[in-house]
Amino acid sequence: MNRPIKNFLLILAAALFSAVLGGLFAAAISALSPEFVSGVFSPRGGNLVRYAASVGAVWGLFIGAAAMAFAIYAAVLINRPQSQQKLNDR
């Protein structure tokens, strides 16, 4: 598989996993402490647990994608000198 496609799929997988994790965490917090969630998110009616789960999923998506993109960027920077050295040795 192409390296850019593999990196994209890794970022996508990390973002989706973090979205699920963030949604579950926010739903658990809203079930345990609805006062905290209503103070932080200020929802307008409806089911507070579902609202918190959706907001947590969105934040988890952003955080997961950013974290995985940073990890791949760091890996590229670390491996770049080694790749250039191999090219120079040829």
C-alpha positions as CSV (number, residue, x, y, z in Angstrom):
1,M,0.0,0.0,0.0
2,N,1.1,3.5,-0.7
3,R,2.7,5.3,2.3
4,P,0.5,8.4,2.0
5,I,-2.7,6.3,1.7
6,K,-1.6,4.3,4.7
7,N,-0.9,7.5,6.7
8,F,-4.3,8.8,5.8
9,L,-6.0,5.6,6.9
10,L,-4.1,5.7,10.2
11,I,-5.3,9.3,10.8
12,L,-8.8,8.3,9.9
13,A,-8.8,5.3,12.2
14,A,-7.4,7.3,15.1
15,A,-10.0,10.0,14.6
16,L,-12.9,7.6,14.5
17,F,-11.6,5.7,17.5
18,S,-11.2,8.9,19.4
19,A,-14.7,10.0,18.4
20,V,-16.2,6.9,19.8
21,L,-14.1,7.1,22.9
22,G,-15.0,10.8,23.4
23,G,-18.7,10.2,22.9
24,L,-18.7,7.4,25.4
25,F,-16.7,9.4,28.0
26,A,-19.0,12.4,27.6
27,A,-22.1,10.3,27.9
28,A,-20.8,8.7,31.0
29,I,-20.0,12.1,32.6
30,S,-23.4,13.4,31.7
31,A,-25.1,10.4,33.3
32,L,-23.0,10.8,36.5
33,S,-23.1,14.6,36.7
34,P,-25.8,16.3,34.6
35,E,-25.3,19.6,36.4
36,F,-21.7,19.7,35.2
37,V,-22.6,19.0,31.6
38,S,-25.4,21.5,31.5
39,G,-23.1,24.1,32.9
40,V,-20.3,23.4,30.4
41,F,-22.3,22.7,27.2
42,S,-25.6,24.6,27.9
43,P,-27.9,22.4,25.8
44,R,-31.3,23.7,24.8
45,G,-33.8,21.0,25.9
46,G,-33.8,17.4,24.8
47,N,-31.8,14.4,26.1
48,L,-28.7,15.6,27.9
49,V,-26.8,12.3,27.6
50,R,-27.3,12.2,23.8
51,Y,-26.2,15.8,23.5
52,A,-23.1,15.3,25.6
53,A,-22.3,12.1,23.6
54,S,-22.5,14.0,20.3
55,V,-20.4,16.9,21.5
56,G,-17.8,14.5,23.0
57,A,-17.7,12.6,19.7
58,V,-16.9,15.8,17.8
59,W,-14.2,16.8,20.2
60,G,-12.8,13.3,20.1
61,L,-12.7,13.4,16.3
62,F,-10.7,16.6,16.3
63,I,-8.3,15.6,19.0
64,G,-7.7,12.1,17.6
65,A,-7.1,13.4,14.1
66,A,-4.7,16.0,15.4
67,A,-2.8,13.6,17.6
68,M,-2.3,11.0,14.8
69,A,-1.3,13.6,12.3
70,F,1.3,15.0,14.7
71,A,2.6,11.4,15.4
72,I,3.0,10.8,11.6
73,Y,4.6,14.2,11.1
74,A,7.1,13.4,13.9
75,A,7.8,10.0,12.4
76,V,8.5,11.6,9.0
77,L,10.9,14.1,10.6
78,I,12.7,11.3,12.4
79,N,13.1,9.1,9.4
80,R,13.9,11.9,6.9
81,P,17.7,12.1,7.7
82,Q,17.9,8.3,7.4
83,S,16.2,8.4,4.0
84,Q,18.5,11.1,2.7
85,Q,21.5,9.2,3.9
86,K,20.4,6.1,2.0
87,L,20.0,8.2,-1.1
88,N,23.5,9.7,-0.7
89,D,25.1,6.2,-0.3
90,R,23.8,5.1,-3.7
